[in-house]
């Protein structure tokens, strides 16, 4: 669905690779590929923050867990953006719905 929307001719091998590389297991094994280490180092230096904090974006892989860490106003803005941009294109009212459909499709 996403490949078609992006104009990418995705065969079964490419879809399988995309699913593998977007899996929580792959991202946890390769956290350094998904972190903000360079930006975090600059922030630590310029803002006098403690050195060496975790800059990983990959956490626990639970849908919605970000809401415990994000300010409500930002979470609300993300939900509004989803409703405006993603739902009309996909028909899914929330990420959890999309996630469930993909999991069901892929067994």
N, C-alpha and C positions, 0 to 999 in steps of 0.2 A: 504494500500500500504506500509506504513512504518512498520507496524507490520509484514507483510509478509517478508519484506526485513530483519528485525531484527530476524526472526525466531520465532515470537510470534504468538500463535494461539489465535486470537482475535475474540471473539464472539460479538454479538450486544451490550450486556451490557458493555463489556470492552471498545468498541469503543465509546459508549455514555459517559462513565466516562472520557475517554481521551479527548473527545471533550469539555465536561463541564470544566474539570480542565485546559484546555489550552485556555479557552475563556478569553477575555479581562475582562469581568465582574468578573469572578472568581479571576483572578490575581489581579485586583484592590481591591477587597474585602479582599485579603490575601497578600497584598504587602510585609509584613514582611517575608513571605516564599520565596520571590524572591529577597531579597536585599543582599547587601554586608556589613551589619552593622559591623561585626567583623573586616573585612579588612579595612573598612573606619575608624574605631576607631583607629586601629594601624597606619594607614597613618596619621591621624590627630595628633597623639602623636609623631610619629617619624619625621614627616615633618613640625611640627609646623603649621598645618592648622587650620582654624577656627573649633571649636567643633560643633558637632550636625548637620552636613549637611545631606541632603537627599541622601541615598545610594540605593534608589529603582531603580530597572531595568525596572519596569513596568511604562510606561509613558502614552502615549495617544492612542496607538494602531493604528497608521496610517502607512501604508506601505511606506517606503522610508523617513520618517521624520528624521531618524538617520543621513541622509546626511547633514542636517543643523548643526549638532553638531560634527560629526566626521571629522577629517582631510581628505581631498580628497585622499591622498595617502593610508590611511587605508581603506576608502570606496572602492577605486579601487582594493585593494588587496582582499577584501571580494567578490567583483564582479568576480574577476578572480578565486577565490576558488570555487564559485558557478558554474561558467562555466566549471571548470575542474572536480568537484566532484559530484555536484548535478544534473546538467542538463543531463549528460549522463545516469544517473540512473532513472530519472523521466520524462525526455522529456520536462521539463519546463525551459525556458531560463532565467526566473527571478522569484523571490519570488512572485511578484504581480500576475504572471500567475498561479502559484500553488495555491495561496490564492483564486483567482477568481474561479478556478476549484473546490476547496473544498467547497466554499460557494454555487456554483451552484448545486453541488451534494447533499448538505445537506439542500437545500431549504432555 
